[in-house]
Amino acid sequence: MREMSKVSKYALYERSVQSPASHADWFRRIFREIRAARGKPGPDPEHLREDFCGTFLLSCEWVKSGPRKTAVGVDLDHEPLIYGKRNHFARLSTDEKNRIRIVRRNVLSSKNPGKQEAPDLITACNFSVFEFKERQTLVRYFRNCKTLLNDRGILILEVAGGPGMIENSRETKKLKHQGTPFTYVWDQRSFDPITRQGHFSIHFRFGNARVIDDAFTYHWRLWTIPELRDALIEAGFKGTCVYWETAHEGEGTGEFIRTDQGDNAYSWIAYVVGIH
């Protein structure tokens, strides 16, 4: 077994919270459903832009899923980009490498890099849209996305909420990485109901008493779904919709359905979609 002292926090994060193959499948399905609902069925989406991409695992999974798939990953933080290049990009085939572009850039930039095709999909996963604290910045980001997308494109925002997202609490999950056990800790430290801003952290703990405290920290504004939908329309999107995670015996199933009404769950995850 690999010594945990040598394991990157990014590898632990990916093992704890990311499911790139499932995400890629869901995003293709959402795209197809929305196109069909608007009476414009057509080919599957090919061109992905992954905003706040971090180690860009989704982008790598995307280009591996088909010979015509292309991806652009955008993030301002160089450290996860370097990790992704060494651990994910390096394992792609030559053809796959030619169909992916990773850019260190602010997601507020209104340019597509180089000669990349305008995206069919722009994604902001892992609640990254909560990084924007002010509404004018949120709307600016949405306007940029609207400009970047092609005419059939959609913007997908992964969001969360409910009392379980605002109470001071800790949630733990026992996992294994390459056969070695560790514990993922989600720490909700504070929440201000006036500003709707909160402080959240991820820690990792191991059986040998080693701890990585504050491996990742977040200072977020927890936008509500109506606020996000209103901002998307103000930014010029023609429509919006919501995909809500279904539940079984109080636990999320990982399955999402398009709906106009969510259940008042203790905590929930949803995708808010802006339609070009």
N, C-alpha and C positions, 0 to 999 in steps of 0.2 A: 504494500500500500504506500502511496505517495505521502510524504510528510506534509502535514497541514501548514507547517511553518513556511513551506515553499509555494503554497497555493495562492494565486492572486485573488484579491477580493472580487475581481470581475468574474472569475470563474465561479465563485460561490454565489454571486448575485445571479448569474445566468442560470445556475442550477436551481436557485430558490424561487425565482419569479418569472422566468421567461419560458415561453413555449413557441418558438419561431415558426415551426411547421404548422401548428394549429392556427396561429395568427395569420399566416399566409393563406391558409385554406379559408378562414372566415372572411378575410378581406376580399378574396375572389368571389365568394358567395354573396357578400353584401353588395359588391359592385354589380353582379349579374341581377340580383333581385331588384335593385333600384332601377337599372336600365329597363328591365322587363315591366316594372310597375309604371314607368313613364311611356310605355309603348315603343321603346327603342332598344329591343334586344340586339345583341351583337356579339362580337368576339370577346373572349376573356381579356381582362386588363393585362397589359404587358409592361408598362413603365411605372415603376414605383419610386417615390421620393420618401425617404424615411427621415423625418425631422427629429431632432434630439436623439440621434441614432446611437450614441454611446459606442459600444463595441460592434455595432452594425450587424448583429447576428441575423436579424430579420432580412436585411438586404442580401446577405450571403445565401440564406435559405431561398429567397425569391429567385435569384439568378440560377440556382440549381434546379428550380422547379420546371424549367422549360427552356428550349434553345433560343426563344425570341424574347425572353424576359430580361429587362434591364433594370438597374437600380442606382439611385444616388442616395448616399448617406450624408447627412449634414449635422455637424455638432461643433460647438465652440471650444470644447474641452479636449486638449490634445492627448491627455493620458489614456482615456478609454479608446481613442482612435488608434493610438500606437499598439495597445493590447490587441485590438481587433485585427490590425494588419499582420501582426506576428502570429496570431493564433487562429484566425478565421480566413482572412484573405489569402494567406500563404498556402492554405489547403485547397483552394479552388483550382479547377483546371485552367489552362491557358485561355480557353474560350470563355469560361465564366469570368475570369479576371478582366477580360476585354469588355464585358457587359456591366461592370460595376464601377462606380466612381465615388470616392470618398473625399469629402471636402470639409476642411476646418473653416467654418463660417457661421456667422450669426444667422439664425433661422429667419430673422426679420429682413434679410436680404431678398430683394425681389428679382433675383436672376437665377436662371438655370445654368449650371456650369457647362462650359464648352459647347459641344454640338449635341448634347443630350436631348432626346425627345421630350416634349412637354409631358408631364406625368399624367397617367390615368388615375393614380391614387397618390395622395399625400397622407401620411400617417403621423400622429403624435401619440405614441404609446406611453404606458407606465405613468399616466397622469401628468405628463410633462406640460400640458397647457396650463396647469396650476402655477407654473413658474411666473406667469404674467400677473403682476399685482394690480395694475391699473387698466381700466376698461379701454382707454384710448390705445394702449399698447396691444391689448387683445384684439381689438378691431383692426389695427394696423397689420397684425400678423395674419388675420383672416383675409384681409384685402390682398396681401402679398400672395397667399395661397391661391386665391381666386385668379390672380394674374398668371401664376405659374401653371395652373392646371390646363389641360386641353379641354375642348368643348364638352366632352362627355365625362369629365373627371369629377371625382369626389374627394372630400377631405374627411378623414376619420379621426376622431378624438376619443381616446380611452379615458374615462372619468370614473370617479367613485364618490360615494357619499353615504349619508345615513348617520344615526347617532354613533355608530361604531367607528366613524371617522373623526369624531370631534371629542370624544371622551379621552381623558388621560388614561392610557392603558398600554399593556404589552401583550403581544401575541407571539407565540413561539411555534416553530415547526421543525421537527427532527428529520434530517435528510442525510444522504450520503453523497460524497463526491469521490469518484474513482475508488469506491469501496470503503472510504473512511468516513465515519459519522461526524456530523456537525449539527449545530442548532442555529437556525435562522431566527432572529429576533426583530420584530417590527415594533418600534417604540413611538407611541404618540405622546409627545411631551407637553404640548400646550395648544390651546385654541382660543382665539379672541372672537367672540360672536359679533362684535361691532365691525371689525374689519374683515371677518371670516378668514383670517390668516392663522396658520398653525405651523408648529415646529415638529418635524418627524425625523426619525433616525432608523438606520438598519445596523444591527450588531451581529457578529458571528461568534459562537462559543464552541469549544472543543473539549473532548473528554480528558485531555491532559491539562485542563485548567487554563489553557491559552484562550485569550479573548481578543477580538478585534472590535473595540468600541467605536461607534460613529464611523463605521466603514463608509457609510453614505449618510449625508444629512440633507434635509429638504426644508425650505421655508416657502410654504405654498399659500396661495389664496384659493380656497375651495369654492370655485364658481359653481353655481347651481345650473341644472340643465336648462331651465328657461332663460337664464342670463346668457348662456352660450348660444342658444338658438337665436335669441334676439340679436346678439352681436354678429352672428353669421349673416343674417338677413341684412343688417345695416352695412355689412362689408360687401354686399352685392350678390351673395348666393341666392339662387332662385328658389331654393327650398331646403328644408332640413327634415331629418327623421331620427328616431332613437331605436337602437337595438339594446334590449334589456336582458340581463342574464337570468335564466330560469333557475328555480331552486327546488330542491328535494329535501324534505325534513329539515328545513332551515339552512341548508348549505347550498352554495352555488354549484351549478352543474357544469359550468364551462360552455354551456349552450346558450345562444342568444337568439331572440326573436324580435322582429320589428313590431312595435306596439306604441299606442298613444297613452297608455296608462301603466305605471309601475306599481309594484307592491311596496308597502311601507316597511321595508326590511331594516333590520338593525344595521346592516351594512350592505352595500350593493355595488356592482360594477356595471357600467353601460358604455356603449359607443354612441356618441353624438356625431351625426353625419351632415356635412354641408354639401349640397348638390349644386354643381356649377350651373 
